[in-house]
Amino acid sequence: MGKIMSSSLEPAGLAGVSLEGLAAAGEVKMLAAVAKLGGQPVAVSALDVLAALPDAFGWWWAAVREYPESSVAEWNSAARLPAGVLVPDEFVDEVSVFVVQPGSPHDPRAGARIALFKALAAGAIAIGIARRILVASAPSELELHAAELLGGSDPGDRATVVNAAVRGGRPKVALLAALQPPLSANETDVIQGALDVVLGNLDSSEQPFAVQLLSRLPAAQGTSLLVRNSAAHGAVVNPLVSQLGARVREWLPRLPLEDQASAVLARLLIAQIGSIPDHEERLSTAEWILQRHPAETLDSYIGLLQAEAGSRARPEEARADLRRLLVASPSDLLVGATAAVATLADILRWNFDRSDEANVAFGQAFAGPIEDGRLPADAVADSIADAIQFRGSGAVVMIRGLASALDAVPGRLADVAVGTPEGFAQLVLARDLQGAIEAQRRSGADTGKFVRALVATSVALRHEAIDGAGVFGGLLDQLEPARLSEHDVVALANELRHRPMILRNLLWRLMRTLRGPESARAPAAVLRHVMMTVDDLEQFANWPINETVGDDDLVQALTQHPDPEVRSLTATWLGEAPPTPASRRIAIDAAASAAASDNPFRAACAKIAGTLATIAADIARPDRDRVAALRGANQSDPAIGRAAALSLGSSTSVEIRYTAAKVLAERSGRGEDLKVLEEWSDREHNVEVKSELATAVRRLKSGDVGDALHNLLAYFGLSSAFEQLDARHAVPASNWNSTFIELVDPVRASATASVKDAVQAHVLLADLLVDLAVATHWLGQANPKLQAQGQQILDNDAKKLTSGNLIHNQQLIRELPWLHTFAALRQQRNAHPKPGRRSQAIGDDVLRRQAHDQTRIVVEGWAQVMLDAEG
């Protein structure tokens, strides 16, 4: 072996050598040579392959031991060693020393030592190394593996484990847990002493070992440990009781009843009773403990059941257990109450661990003693206030029973009730809405507290399956919208999701404040959140806007609100609500008056037009309704109105055909409409309809680029800026006229298209405008080459530069910097909104708005180039 390891091997000689092939061929010597002389990364790979071979440990060790401790990659090949490796005699001492003793204080080969020790399995060398590890106080992970190897039946080895565990300062419970049962008396004494030391500050990594050791101790020692440590270290010890489980339940019956340890252990066990999985076993164990030590355990057990009754895990079981435990009836308890009011609070404290129905009945039982004078009403109210602090919701529910059974609710009782939102709700449930409101006023409650009371009332009404619609009018009357905070309205709106009509009532009240002075108006954040909630519940679709109930002027005010999100949500409402003359008028006015860069009302107009177009196409509706719908669609969005009119050419109603033809005659459309109009005109027999169709055909044939230019500039709010731009200069080559007209209309109608189609429409129009602008710009240059390229674009020559080429022309971008925006617009075709109804809608809106805003910049840049060229 030494001869091979000392021979030389040039790195060039390794070319083409397959390490796996050497291993398969049994060329272990060659692998060892490569591992020693190959250099990284070949040497590391060779060591990995060599370590994995079952009978090549000696060769691997001879190679790897030559590497310094800093060569971590080489030493980590130990992880590839198979279990049960055989160490040649000549290396036994070296391997033992390596595993037990680090080469330096910070030797990075700890992982290699552990891997090597594990690979040695349970052979004689491993046993010897394990003994040396425990004697030498090796690193903790090595110690644990060594203890597991030596914790079997050999007394000497077990003694070695015990000595290693208690040597030094803090006992090592992990090593003691490696001792396999049965334990000797000496071992249990050592374990008890060790646990006494560590239980005071048990580390989380030690906890499973402590539980394991406690479970192996005899009852006397185990209980002694728990009792001694529970008082001083309860936070550490108590969870151990839960994990010990059945073992502690075995210990308790063996202790004398009068033994203090019995009471302490009972308290520990009752606190962890919920960890017993079987319900019947848990109940019988609890009852047995309560019989032995009722004074020490009853309070803890009731608290546990109350917590479980309020949880999701087993509320019905816990409530049943409470009813089984607290068997005293209200009348029995009242015997003591009527004799001495001083005991009333204590009685109340213990009697709300039952169903709401039982607590209501409990409250009703006090009404008679109050009315006949046996109990002072104020004393009962004070006791209930105390019980609310101690027991909470059960005492609050009692208020409902008491208030509903009295002819008049005492003022003090009402004051106590409104001290909590739930108490206010119980007064309302007791049919004393006015008393609750007056008590709330007396308490000086702020708006936030009243909102919490309103939310609690809604929750209580839902819990009792009571509609309560009549209650909310009186409650909402008490709100001061200007004082509402966003936090308040979030809580209120979230609860009113269960009551959509009340939520709409709240929004209407907030809108109504827009009529008053600014100081009394609802904050924008409050208004916005309620509108968002209404939108999420799809309530706008069921809320028509009309003049007769006064909604129209409120919605009109919303369109002028300074908050952009409020305006956007108003546009959503206008677009989704059943269309009415009022909603159409408001949307059209808002679209005309809002800034072009921030105008969600155009999309609302398009949605209204789309809904009306559907109505116009519905042959089941009366003709007059369809005619009105078609006219409304045309007024709301001419492009959608025109598309609807084109589809009605085959209607059997002359009135509908006439209205459709008149819509088509108002403005020019797309070139492909011509054939449809001519075929319709050929078969039309009504003179008036035919006349309107002739006008529509003439407008279409004239190729009205001027109308398209006017519509395009108006759509993007650029009419005034480019009122001098002539159509002949805007589209300088007539062969582009029809394309220009055809691409403008889809952009104007894009609000009702899918987001993909909408973005595509904007990109196609921008493509054309870039071609026209660049061609005109280059034709005005003195460079003949640029002039030729510009003419190729206008001629639509097959060799022309595409818009994709143009956006990479740096000189051109410096001259026309708005081409940056065009490049960004082209990227929108790859954008996708997030899923989910609300997030989808928001994502669509963002993509539509970005495409609109970017196209506006392109239109402005194109128009300026064409206007400058016009000169």
Salt bridges, closest charged atoms under 4 A:
GLU66 OE1 - LYS36 NZ 3.89
GLU66 OE2 - ARG65 NE 3.75
GLU69 OE1 - ARG109 NH2 3.83
GLU94 OE2 - ARG65 NH1 2.73
ASP107 OD2 - ARG109 NH2 2.86
ASP107 OD2 - ARG113 NH1 3.24
GLU141 OE2 - HIS145 NE2 3.92
GLU143 OE1 - LYS172 NZ 2.75
GLU148 OE1 - HIS145 ND1 3.96
ASP157 OD1 - ARG131 NE 2.82
GLU187 OE1 - ARG158 NH2 2.84
ASP196 OD2 - ARG228 NH2 2.45
GLU206 OE1 - ARG170 NH2 2.73
GLU250 OE1 - ARG247 NH1 3.14
GLU280 OE2 - HIS279 ND1 3.70
GLU281 OE2 - ARG249 NH2 3.26
GLU287 OE2 - ARG324 NE 3.02
GLU296 OE1 - HIS293 ND1 3.86
GLU308 OE1 - ARG314 NH2 2.42
GLU316 OE2 - ARG319 NH2 2.42
GLU317 OE1 - ARG282 NH2 3.24
GLU317 OE1 - ARG314 NH1 2.74
ASP321 OD1 - HIS279 NE2 3.13
ASP321 OD2 - ARG314 NH2 3.49
ASP356 OD2 - HIS463 NE2 3.24
ASP372 OD2 - ARG374 NE 2.90
ASP382 OD1 - ARG412 NE 2.82
ASP386 OD2 - ARG349 NE 2.93
ASP415 OD1 - ARG442 NH2 2.77
GLU464 OE2 - ARG400 NH2 3.18
ASP477 OD1 - ARG509 NH1 2.68
GLU480 OE1 - ARG483 NE 3.02
GLU495 OE2 - ARG462 NE 2.82
ASP535 OD2 - ARG838 NH1 2.50
ASP536 OD2 - ARG497 NH2 3.45
ASP536 OD1 - ARG838 NE 3.69
GLU538 OE2 - ARG837 NE 2.79
GLU547 OE2 - ARG585 NH2 3.59
ASP552 OD2 - ARG585 NH2 3.37
ASP553 OD2 - ARG515 NH2 3.36
ASP563 OD2 - ARG528 NH1 2.57
GLU565 OE2 - ARG838 NH2 3.80
ASP598 OD2 - ARG567 NH2 2.47
ASP598 OD1 - ARG849 NH1 3.67
ASP618 OD2 - ARG621 NE 3.44
GLU666 OE1 - ARG667 NH1 3.57
GLU672 OE2 - ARG670 NH1 3.49
ASP673 OD2 - ARG642 NE 3.39
ASP673 OD1 - ARG670 NH2 3.44
GLU678 OE2 - LYS701 NZ 3.29
GLU684 OE1 - ARG657 NE 2.85
GLU692 OE2 - LYS662 NZ 3.55
ASP704 OD2 - ARG699 NH2 3.40
ASP707 OD2 - ARG699 NH2 2.18
ASP726 OD2 - ARG728 NE 2.87
ASP726 OD2 - HIS729 ND1 3.92
ASP745 OD1 - ARG748 NH1 3.10
ASP767 OD1 - ARG826 NH1 3.57
ASP771 OD2 - LYS800 NZ 3.49
GLU815 OE1 - HIS777 NE2 2.78
ASP853 OD1 - HIS852 ND1 3.21
GLU870 OE2 - HIS729 ND1 3.69
